[in-house]
């Protein structure tokens, strides 16, 4: 009798735990979303206990998700078998002078060789980890650290094109005193391009807080989010043959939504069909290629970034002290 009662309690507890792992909702504004996200899809918490999770990237070879905890100066990994584990530390600041603030890595990606490339807030550079992906070590080789002999603010997010050119944003969030930091060397916040030869060019200095960045599938357009609460939204530009930006315009102005919900526009990803998954007020916004809002993945905490699995059937989301998973399709 006692054994039966014990088993019942364990089963009940397990069910309660499973229920507690679901948080957030999927809101549908257009039936077109049904072909992108299954109607039965749920928002699942797969890891928690971070200061500020950011920059997720799925590594298919190792079946692991890598993501930054920016204030902790750590890259974590998550696997289905073991959950969260420390993957790399330090990740964004390797100096010997003690400092605070958002000093760790932020955006993460892989280059053509499968090496980990990091936006390093504390080191104020884009760098590649000089170690195998399966055997990480905090040894970094800079890809870009200066523009016109002046140090970047704190590279934040990045994307490679198919030729190996790198695009990234450089807001002030990794500086200890942000815009008022005495170490700030550039008088603006920029979006940049690093070509395959390592040459750094400024794409734009007109976005006040450039943050998330992504290329459309045909690589003819670049989207950049602005996380300035006085000008929140997303911008879209045409890319010419030389990799310069032209015809910049507002893709979506999020001011009205920010007045009602928390979270500035932040990281974003674009799927192979051109649908845009962009973190912003209230959660993850889903736009079609024409800029129509199809729906939102709502979450009660501020959401920072997202990443797809290679088959685009799973979306991973970083949100404050959580990491989430949405199985979009079977």
Phi, psi and omega in degrees: 000315180296324179295320179296317179297318181297315179298320180297319180295317180297317179297316179299316181296319179297319179296320179295320178298315180298319180296321182290342181282349178266126179208135182103166182221160176249118182256128186251123178258341184215142181295342177298337180293335183297332178276351180257317180234122177306141180297338180266001182297146180230158177266116188245131174278122179251343177202154180204173178098032181249163175281311177200103183279145187203168165056046185289148174213130178272131179252100186298320182305321183257000182052050182219151172259129173253143178202155183267146159249101193298308181294331182280348180064041184225141162259126176260159168237152176230133173231155179300325185283320189244355182073215184274143175214152173290129181256316186207128174206135357289155184246333185226343179226119182243011180288165181264345178279124182294136179211166179242204179078197183271080190262348186279192174288160175236256181296142179233148172203178176245143175272183183298335180272001180081014178275151178281128177244132189235142164275114184256107180298305186295319179278351174059048183203166165263131183219157174252138177286123183270063180197155179298148182299330181273353180223070188293145175216146181281060178240120191235142175245120182296139171261319178206130181226349183215156169228124184052043177067016176242139183292145174296163174290289178190090181312135194244311181215159191204158176205138174265147168268179186291342179270350181101003173287144185247134176242136180208162179250158186217071175281181184264010192296336180276350175283138186303322180250022174055231183295336183264010182291130181294343179272000180290122186257332180265137183278007183218173173248127189238166164245138190229164173232134173244115182282176186294344177270355179094004179284132182259128176232143177278126179272315178202146174237020185261350177273125188291324178221071180298136187225264179290152182211139181203152177256144173289159184304326179276359178059026177262352182221147178238131175253138178226132176270151176243116183264024175279120183293347175268346179215054186286139177161193181233140178247149177232141182229151167277145175252125178273180185298334181271358180087014178268158180267139175221163174053046178292139178205166178285124176280317177201131177264119185259014184301315183299319181288323181295334177291341183250335185225155183272153175108112176285159170306135186222233183289157180208157175222153180237128181279178186294341179268358179092003176286140187250126176252107189235125177285141183188201181305121175089350180144218180258121177272142174243115177252151165277178185297336180274358178096007178280133179281117181268334181174183179219145167261103186274143179212142186289343178260164176294136183254138189250321185194176181206167180203147177263155162286161183303325179275000178060024176268348180229137175244128174256140185228134171259134186212097177056246181265014182240159164234132188241159175225136174235117175278100188294317182215159178284000000 
